[in-house]
Structures are given as structure tokens and as C-alpha cells.
Amino acid sequence: MTLRTIIFLLALLGTAFTVAPAAAINPANGDGKEDRIADSAAIRAHIESIFQAFIDGDVDKIYATHSEDWRGFLEGSRVPIKGIDNYMASNGIEWPRPAGASKSTRYYPPGTTYKVSDFDVNFYAPDLAVASFFGDFVRKVGNDTVTLQRFRIMDVYAKRKGRWIQVASHTIVDPEWREKEMSKPLSVGPQIRKRILAVREAVWKAWFANDRAALEKLIPEETIAIDQGSDEWSSKAAILAGAKSFAESGAKLVRLEFPKTEIQVYGNTIIVYTTYSYETEIGGKRTSQKGRGTEIFVRRGDDLVNVGWHLDSGS
């Protein structure tokens, strides 16, 4: 290798590893400290206006605070949301809004307010910023302040026509808050109670009728059951076999009652405490049974499935 070649290679390496000088701050482009403080305040105010719009159910405001080419994820979305129309629909708003449709969509009960915490915004270009923060919807209940929802949010903002607007976001329910909430008992209103009791009764009747299609839907693979008078713990296969055996015996259910029922709900898990009484008939002879039971249901999507139970004679 000649001296000239060595000198050329050294010069080439020196060029490759030279760090470009930092770009000068240009206050005119919004890069100065005072401008960034003002931009940060403007972005936060814009974010807070979105929170207030959801509290007010102000559909027009929600639409106006997001760009036409909006991108991102919201809680529960399975694919990226593309465009303002999909964003509005993903928030449960019928969109594009039909003629004469209400301009208000109530998301939260009256008296709800919001709280923004751990707010941080960073600028990556004169007209591009990323804001990260927690956003709470809260409400006073008696002397207590109850958090209705807490979100973990990263918003992307762009400056267009001299004003900041949200162009993208990744918004999820804060996992830590959700975990705590799921450990708390939920109130069981009349409609929820009615649905739980209907599914509970459907499981019993499907077993006595040997309704295989219903049992396949209502009883998942992991179900474990302890039945009255049995030393064995039943799997799904054993439960289905028992239903088939009952039907093949010629027996029929003639009466089914649940005199007392109490329900607890924790997150997606439902615990039903019950007393039961039923009567079956075979060959003209009737037999009665009664006892107590603990049944466990889990909500999966829009369905309730019976993942386990323990029945005894109550003696």
C-alpha cells in the first residue's frame, strides 16, 4: 500500500466519523426557549380542550381538535386507526354524522372533571412535538373523589397554519390503575343481574336437555366442576358425558328453581352464590334435589362463560 493510498484512507475515515455541528437555534422558527414554553403551553391547552370536549360530549369540538389524516391506536383497537372518520367511529360516534343527528354524545356522568399529570412535551422539529402524560376523568361521590378512567397517552402534535393540532396518538387505559380497579367489587345493577341469572339458568337447562350446542358455547375447555354426591372433579368432557347420560336415561327436568342468589363481580369475573331446587321425572316417577352452589362466570367479549362450580346438599 502506497503512502498516497494510506493518506487517502485516513482522510476518508475522518470524513465518515465527523459529527455534524449542531443546528443553530432559530427563534423565528419556534426553536428559542421562550417560543418552546409558549408552544408547550399551547399543546397542553389543546389537550385539555379535548378532555373537556369528551366530558361535554361536544362532537364538533372532538372533530375539530384532530387532523384529517389522524393516525394511531385507542384502547381496544386491533388495527391502526387511519383518518378522522375512523377516529370518530372508534370513539362510538356515528360518523359521518347523519343529518339531524345530535351534536352531543355523553361519555361521562354530570359533575365529571379531568386531571392531567406527569405532563411532558418534547420537540423534534420546529413543527413537530410529542406529548406524554396521564389523563384522568374524575368525579366527586360524597366526600370522595372517584377516578372513572385513567389513560396513559402519547400524543403527536404538528403545527399547521400556525396552530398546533393532534395528528396521532397511542391511548390506552393505564394498566396499573385497571389492575387496582379489577380487584374492587363492582355494583350489580338490575340489567346486569338479569343477564347473569339468565346465563346461569341457561347452563342448567342446557345440561338437563343435553343441548350440546349451548353447552359448547357456555362451558369452556378449562371448566372444573364439583357436583353434589360425587368424589370426582368433572372436566368439560365429563360434564358433557353426564348430560348425555341423563338424556339417554329417559329422564326429564320438570322443575328448576333458585330460591336465593347473591352475586359478586370483580372485573370480568362473576361469582354466584345460590340455593337450588329441581325435580326430574323418569318412567312416571319424580325425584327432587336441593342444595347450595357456588358458580363462577367470566366475561369474554360479549359472552359469559361458566368456568366452574361447586354444588352440595346444603346439610
C-alpha positions in Angstrom: 0.0 0.0 0.0 1.5 3.3 -1.0 1.7 6.4 1.2 -0.7 8.2 -1.0 -3.3 5.4 -0.5 -2.9 5.4 3.3 -3.3 9.2 3.4 -6.5 8.9 1.2 -8.0 6.2 3.5 -7.3 8.2 6.6 -9.0 11.2 5.1 -12.0 9.1 4.1 -12.3 7.7 7.6 -12.0 11.2 9.1 -14.9 12.3 6.9 -17.0 9.3 7.8 -16.7 9.9 11.6 -17.0 13.6 11.6 -20.0 14.8 13.7 -22.1 17.4 12.1 -22.3 20.6 14.1 -25.5 21.3 16.0 -28.0 23.3 14.2 -28.3 26.9 15.4 -31.4 27.7 17.5 -33.7 29.9 15.4 -36.3 31.7 17.5 -38.1 32.7 14.3 -38.8 29.0 13.7 -40.0 28.5 17.3 -36.7 27.0 18.4 -36.0 29.6 21.1 -36.6 28.9 24.8 -39.4 31.4 25.1 -41.1 30.1 22.0 -40.9 26.5 23.2 -42.5 27.4 26.5 -45.4 29.1 24.7 -45.7 26.1 22.3 -45.7 23.7 25.3 -48.5 25.7 26.9 -50.5 25.8 23.7 -50.2 22.0 23.2 -51.3 21.3 26.8 -54.2 23.7 26.5 -55.2 21.9 23.3 -55.1 18.5 25.0 -57.1 19.8 27.9 -59.7 21.1 25.5 -60.1 17.6 24.1 -60.7 16.2 27.6 -63.4 18.9 28.2 -65.0 18.1 24.8 -65.4 14.4 25.8 -66.9 15.5 29.2 -69.3 17.8 27.4 -70.0 15.3 24.6 -69.1 18.1 22.1 -68.8 16.1 18.9 -67.9 19.1 16.8 -65.1 20.0 19.2 -63.7 16.5 19.2 -63.7 16.5 15.4 -62.0 19.9 15.1 -59.2 19.1 17.5 -57.9 16.2 15.4 -56.3 16.3 12.0 -58.0 14.9 8.9 -55.0 12.5 8.4 -55.0 11.3 12.1 -53.2 8.0 12.9 -52.9 5.9 15.9 -54.3 3.4 18.4 -57.1 3.8 21.0 -57.9 1.4 23.9 -59.3 -1.7 22.3 -58.3 -1.0 18.7 -56.9 -4.1 16.9 -55.5 -2.3 13.9 -54.1 1.2 13.4 -56.8 3.8 13.1 -56.5 5.8 9.9 -58.2 9.2 9.4 -60.5 11.4 11.3 -63.6 9.5 10.3 -62.3 6.2 11.7 -61.2 8.0 14.8 -64.7 9.4 15.4 -66.2 6.0 14.8 -63.7 4.3 17.1 -65.0 6.6 19.9 -68.5 5.3 19.4 -69.7 8.3 17.4 -71.9 7.6 14.4 -69.7 9.2 11.7 -70.0 10.8 9.3 -72.9 12.2 11.4 -76.3 11.7 9.8 -78.4 14.8 9.0 -80.2 15.9 12.1 -78.1 13.8 14.5 -77.3 15.1 17.9 -74.2 17.2 18.3 -73.7 15.8 21.8 -72.5 12.3 22.8 -72.5 11.8 26.6 -69.5 9.8 27.7 -69.4 10.7 31.4 -71.9 11.5 34.1 -72.7 15.1 35.1 -70.1 16.5 37.5 -67.1 14.8 35.8 -63.9 16.8 35.6 -60.4 15.9 34.3 -56.9 15.9 35.6 -53.6 15.8 33.5 -50.5 14.7 35.3 -46.8 13.9 34.6 -47.1 16.0 31.5 -44.1 16.1 29.3 -43.6 17.5 25.7 -40.6 17.3 23.5 -39.9 19.0 20.2 -38.3 17.1 17.4 -38.6 19.8 14.7 -40.0 23.3 14.6 -43.4 22.0 13.8 -43.4 18.5 15.4 -43.8 17.6 19.1 -44.6 14.6 21.2 -46.6 14.9 24.5 -46.7 12.1 27.1 -48.9 12.2 30.2 -51.6 10.6 32.3 -55.2 11.8 31.9 -57.9 11.1 34.5 -61.6 11.6 34.4 -62.8 12.1 38.0 -66.0 12.7 39.8 -67.0 13.6 43.4 -69.1 11.0 45.1 -70.0 12.2 48.5 -66.7 13.3 50.2 -64.6 11.1 47.9 -63.1 11.8 44.5 -63.5 8.8 42.3 -61.4 8.1 39.2 -63.7 7.0 36.5 -60.9 6.3 34.0 -57.2 6.8 33.8 -55.4 6.9 30.5 -51.8 6.6 29.6 -51.3 8.7 26.5 -48.7 9.7 23.9 -49.9 12.4 21.5 -48.1 13.6 18.4 -48.7 17.2 17.5 -48.0 19.1 14.3 -48.1 22.9 13.7 -50.2 23.6 10.7 -51.3 27.1 9.5 -49.6 28.5 12.6 -51.6 26.3 15.1 -50.9 23.1 16.9 -53.2 20.1 16.2 -53.2 16.5 17.2 -52.1 14.3 14.3 -51.5 10.9 16.1 -51.9 9.2 19.4 -51.5 6.0 21.3 -54.1 6.0 24.1 -54.6 3.1 26.5 -56.2 2.6 29.9 -53.4 2.8 32.5 -52.7 -0.9 33.3 -51.8 -0.2 36.9 -55.0 1.7 37.5 -57.0 -1.0 35.8 -55.4 -3.8 37.8 -56.4 -2.0 41.0 -59.9 -1.4 39.8 -60.4 -5.0 38.8 -59.7 -6.0 42.4 -62.6 -3.9 43.7 -66.2 -5.2 43.7 -68.4 -3.7 41.1 -72.1 -2.7 41.7 -74.6 -5.1 40.1 -77.4 -3.2 38.6 -80.8 -4.8 37.7 -79.9 -5.3 34.0 -76.5 -6.9 34.8 -78.1 -9.1 37.4 -80.9 -10.2 35.0 -78.3 -11.1 32.3 -76.2 -13.1 34.8 -79.2 -15.0 36.1 -80.4 -15.8 32.6 -77.0 -17.3 31.6 -76.8 -19.2 34.9 -80.3 -20.8 34.2 -79.3 -21.4 30.6 -76.4 -23.6 31.7 -78.5 -25.7 34.0 -81.3 -26.2 31.4 -78.8 -27.0 28.6 -77.3 -29.7 30.8 -80.7 -31.3 31.6 -81.7 -31.1 27.9 -78.3 -32.3 26.7 -78.2 -29.3 24.4 -74.7 -29.9 23.1 -74.5 -26.6 21.0 -75.4 -24.5 24.0 -73.1 -26.3 26.4 -70.2 -25.9 23.9 -70.8 -22.2 23.9 -71.4 -21.8 27.7 -68.8 -24.1 29.1 -65.1 -23.6 28.1 -62.4 -26.2 28.0 -60.9 -25.3 31.4 -64.1 -25.6 33.3 -63.8 -27.6 36.6 -67.0 -28.7 38.5 -67.6 -30.4 41.8 -71.1 -31.9 41.9 -73.2 -33.0 44.8 -72.6 -36.5 45.9 -69.5 -37.0 43.7 -65.9 -37.6 44.8 -64.6 -36.7 41.4 -63.9 -33.3 39.9 -65.5 -33.0 36.5 -63.9 -31.6 33.3 -65.7 -30.3 30.4 -65.7 -33.7 28.8 -67.1 -35.3 31.9 -69.8 -32.6 32.1 -70.9 -33.3 28.5 -70.9 -37.0 29.1 -73.1 -36.6 32.2 -75.6 -34.5 30.2 -75.7 -37.2 27.5 -76.1 -40.0 30.1 -79.0 -38.1 31.7 -80.8 -37.7 28.4 -80.3 -41.3 27.4 -81.8 -42.5 30.6 -85.1 -41.0 29.6 -85.2 -38.6 32.5 -86.6 -35.1 32.1 -86.4 -31.9 34.0 -89.8 -30.8 35.3 -89.0 -28.0 37.7 -85.9 -25.8 38.4 -85.8 -23.0 41.0 -83.1 -20.8 42.6 -84.7 -19.6 45.8 -81.8 -17.4 46.9 -79.0 -15.8 44.9 -76.2 -13.4 45.8 -73.7 -12.1 43.2 -70.2 -10.6 43.4 -68.4 -9.0 40.4 -64.7 -8.3 40.2 -63.5 -7.1 36.8 -64.5 -9.8 34.3 -65.1 -12.4 37.0 -68.6 -13.1 38.4 -69.2 -15.3 41.5 -72.8 -16.5 42.0 -73.8 -17.9 45.4 -77.1 -19.8 45.2 -79.5 -22.3 46.6 -81.2 -24.5 44.1 -84.1 -26.9 43.9 -85.1 -29.1 41.0 -87.3 -32.0 40.1 -86.8 -34.7 37.5 -89.1 -37.4 36.1 -88.3 -40.8 34.7 -90.9 -43.5 34.0 -93.6 -41.5 35.7 -91.5 -41.3 39.0 -90.4 -37.9 40.2 -87.3 -37.2 42.2 -86.4 -33.9 43.9 -83.0 -32.5 44.7 -82.0 -29.3 46.5 -78.8 -27.8 47.8 -76.3 -24.9 47.7 -73.9 -23.8 44.9 -71.1 -21.5 44.1 -70.8 -20.8 40.4 -68.1 -18.8 38.6 -68.6 -17.0 35.3 -66.1 -15.0 33.2 -67.0 -12.3 30.7 -65.2 -12.9 27.4 -66.1 -10.2 24.8 -69.9 -10.0 24.9 -70.4 -13.5 26.2 -70.5 -15.0 29.7 -68.9 -18.5 30.2 -69.3 -20.8 33.2 -65.7 -21.8 34.2 -66.6 -23.7 37.4 -69.0 -24.6 40.1 -69.3 -26.4 43.4 -72.6 -27.9 44.4 -73.5 -29.6 47.8 -76.6 -30.8 49.6 -76.7 -27.9 52.0 -76.7 -30.1 55.0 
